[in-house]
């Protein structure tokens, strides 16, 4: 099972074996660029996540949800680096399943934030949806993993479509945040006529992230047998992640949260 493309000289065919390009190895790493750029993403989540937790209010209702989101993504990028270092059936599944779990955790926390399912005196009528929503996410992940494990061969096409679908839903919700009239209240108890200075940031970052996914879909032979589309995708997401945490912090520190708390006190 091979597919061919022309090398940079336009004459020599570059062969792809079982869906993978040939790379120069570095210190035993099969795809060193993807390993390095995976660590870039790990660093972006670590530094951005620590700053978010350090600077947001200790009693903020979204704090625990963001902590879970951060841990899921740190786990993802560790396994991504391991998988690209050594491709085995175990490291492949841990990478793919960790990615699915991290994307679902992002969608989960996004719905909790935008539809105000968190625990707060102002959300008594909404909190009852928390357990059903959490159950849907857990069941979706369990069904996803079970389906892929039970197949005689890993369904890469389905796995990519599932992750892209969840990721698109996640990004669309944050794009709606930037609209003049989103299908939810940006800050509970505050009219949507209030538009914070950072209101357009999630629109920009979501579009950028969705554009970066194109690097994952449209594959090409690695440049100099080092840099391929997949590694560039990892490189492109790292700065977006760093900016994303800045936005989450700005959103969490908006005075609208305090305004609602004062109304209820």
C-alpha positions in Angstrom: 0.0 0.0 0.0 2.0 3.0 -1.2 1.1 6.4 -2.7 3.6 8.5 -4.6 4.4 12.2 -4.8 7.3 14.1 -6.4 10.2 15.2 -4.2 11.4 18.8 -4.2 13.6 18.2 -7.3 10.4 17.4 -9.2 11.7 14.1 -10.5 12.4 11.6 -7.7 9.2 9.9 -6.4 8.6 10.1 -2.7 6.7 7.0 -1.4 4.3 6.9 1.5 4.1 3.6 3.3 0.9 2.8 5.1 -0.1 6.4 5.3 3.2 7.6 6.6 6.0 9.6 5.0 9.7 8.8 5.5 11.5 11.1 8.0 15.0 11.6 9.1 15.3 10.3 12.6 16.9 12.3 15.4 18.0 10.5 18.6 15.6 7.7 17.8 12.6 10.0 17.3 10.6 9.0 14.2 9.1 12.4 13.6 11.3 14.9 15.5 9.5 18.1 14.2 6.2 16.8 15.4 7.7 15.9 18.7 9.2 19.4 19.1 6.0 21.2 18.1 3.9 18.9 20.4 6.1 20.1 23.2 5.5 23.7 22.1 1.8 23.1 22.6 2.4 21.4 26.0 4.3 24.5 27.0 1.6 26.8 25.8 -1.0 25.0 27.8 1.2 24.7 30.9 2.3 28.4 31.0 -1.1 29.7 29.9 -3.0 27.4 32.2 -0.9 28.3 35.2 -1.3 32.0 34.6 -5.1 31.5 34.2 -5.4 29.6 37.4 -3.1 32.0 39.2 -4.7 35.2 38.2 -8.4 34.4 38.1 -10.4 34.6 41.3 -10.1 31.6 43.6 -13.8 31.4 43.9 -14.6 31.8 40.2 -17.3 29.3 39.2 -15.3 28.3 36.0 -12.1 27.6 37.8 -12.5 23.8 38.3 -13.7 23.4 34.7 -10.7 25.2 33.3 -8.5 23.1 35.5 -9.9 19.9 33.9 -9.5 21.4 30.5 -5.9 22.2 31.2 -5.0 18.8 32.5 -6.7 17.0 29.6 -4.7 19.1 27.1 -1.4 18.6 29.0 -2.1 14.8 28.8 -2.9 15.1 25.1 0.4 16.8 24.2 2.5 14.4 26.3 1.0 11.5 24.4 1.4 13.3 21.1 5.1 13.7 21.8 5.4 10.1 22.8 3.5 8.9 19.8 5.6 10.9 17.3 8.8 9.6 19.1 7.8 6.0 18.7 4.8 4.8 16.8 3.3 1.7 18.3 -0.3 0.4 18.5 -0.4 1.6 22.2 1.1 5.1 21.7 -1.1 5.6 18.6 -4.3 4.8 20.5 -3.2 6.9 23.5 -2.5 9.9 21.3 -5.8 9.6 19.4 -7.9 8.9 22.4 -6.3 11.7 24.4 -7.0 14.0 21.6 -10.7 13.1 21.5 -10.9 13.5 25.3 -9.2 16.9 25.2 -11.5 18.1 22.4 -14.6 16.9 24.3 -13.4 18.5 27.5 -13.1 21.8 25.5 -16.7 21.4 24.2 -17.9 20.5 27.7 -16.4 23.5 29.4 -17.5 25.8 26.6 -21.2 24.8 27.0 -20.8 25.1 30.8 -19.4 28.6 30.4 -21.7 30.0 27.6 -24.9 28.4 28.9 -24.0 29.1 32.6 -24.3 25.5 33.9 -21.7 26.2 36.6 -22.5 26.3 40.3 -23.4 29.8 41.3 -26.3 31.5 43.2 -27.4 33.0 39.9 -27.6 29.6 38.1 -30.0 27.6 40.3 -32.4 26.9 37.4 -29.6 25.9 35.0 -27.4 23.6 37.2 -29.8 20.7 36.7 -28.5 20.4 33.2 -24.9 19.8 34.3 -25.2 16.1 35.1 -27.1 15.3 31.8 -24.5 17.3 29.8 -21.6 15.6 31.5 -23.2 12.2 31.0 -23.6 12.9 27.3 -19.9 13.8 26.9 -18.7 10.8 28.9 -21.0 8.4 26.9 -19.8 10.0 23.6 -16.2 9.4 24.5 -16.8 5.8 25.7 -18.7 5.0 22.5 -16.0 6.5 20.4 -13.2 4.5 22.1 -15.2 1.3 22.1 -16.1 1.6 18.4 -12.4 2.1 17.4 -11.1 -0.6 19.7 -13.5 -3.3 18.5 -12.7 -2.7 14.8 -10.3 -5.1 13.1 -8.4 -2.1 11.8 -8.3 1.4 13.2 -10.7 3.7 11.3 -8.6 6.8 10.8 -11.1 8.4 8.6 -13.9 8.2 11.2 -11.5 9.3 13.9 -10.6 12.4 12.0 -14.2 13.2 11.1 -15.3 12.8 14.7 -12.6 15.1 16.1 -13.2 17.7 13.4 -16.9 17.7 14.1 -16.5 18.1 17.8 -13.8 20.7 17.3 -16.0 22.7 14.9 -18.9 22.7 17.3 -16.5 24.0 20.0 -15.2 26.7 17.8 -18.6 27.7 16.4 -19.9 28.3 20.0 -17.1 30.7 20.7 -17.6 32.4 17.4 -21.2 33.0 18.4 -19.8 34.7 21.5 -18.5 37.5 19.2 -21.8 38.1 17.5 -23.9 41.2 18.4 -26.8 38.8 19.4 -25.4 35.4 20.4 -27.8 32.5 21.1 -26.9 32.8 24.8 -26.1 35.5 27.3 -22.4 36.3 27.4 -22.5 37.3 31.1 -25.4 36.1 33.1 -27.7 39.0 34.3 -25.9 41.4 31.9 -27.5 42.5 28.6 -25.7 41.4 25.4 -25.6 45.0 24.5 -22.6 45.0 26.7 -19.7 44.1 24.4 -16.3 43.8 26.2 -13.2 45.0 24.4 -12.1 41.4 23.8 -15.4 40.3 22.3 -14.0 39.7 18.8 -11.0 37.7 20.0 -12.7 34.2 20.1 -13.9 34.8 16.5 -10.4 35.5 15.3 -8.8 32.6 17.3 -11.5 30.1 16.3 -11.2 31.0 12.6 -7.4 30.7 12.9 -7.7 27.3 14.6 -10.1 26.0 12.0 -7.8 27.2 9.3 -4.9 25.4 10.9 -6.9 22.2 10.7 -6.5 22.4 7.0 -2.9 21.4 7.4 -4.1 18.2 9.0 -6.5 17.5 6.1 -4.3 18.4 3.1 -1.2 16.3 3.4 2.0 16.7 1.4 5.5 15.1 1.5 7.8 16.4 4.2 10.2 19.2 3.3 13.8 17.9 3.6 12.2 14.8 5.2 11.7 16.8 8.4 8.7 19.2 8.2 5.3 17.8 7.0 1.8 19.1 7.1 1.0 17.4 10.4 4.0 19.0 12.2 3.1 22.4 10.8 -0.4 21.9 12.2 1.1 21.4 15.6 3.3 24.5 15.1 0.4 26.6 14.1 -1.8 25.7 17.1 0.8 26.6 19.8 0.5 30.4 19.5 -3.3 30.2 19.1 -3.4 28.3 22.4 -1.3 30.9 24.1 -3.6 33.7 23.0 -6.6 31.5 23.9 -5.6 31.5 27.6 -5.2 35.2 27.5 -8.8 35.5 26.3 -10.1 33.1 28.9 -8.4 35.1 31.6 -9.8 38.4 30.3 -13.3 36.8 30.1 -12.9 35.5 33.7 -11.8 38.8 35.0 -14.5 40.9 33.4 -16.3 43.0 35.9 -19.7 41.5 34.8 -19.0 38.5 37.0 -18.7 40.8 40.0 -21.7 42.8 39.1 -23.9 39.7 39.1 -22.4 38.6 42.5 -23.2 42.0 44.0 -26.8 41.9 42.8 -27.2 38.6 44.6 -25.5 39.6 47.8 
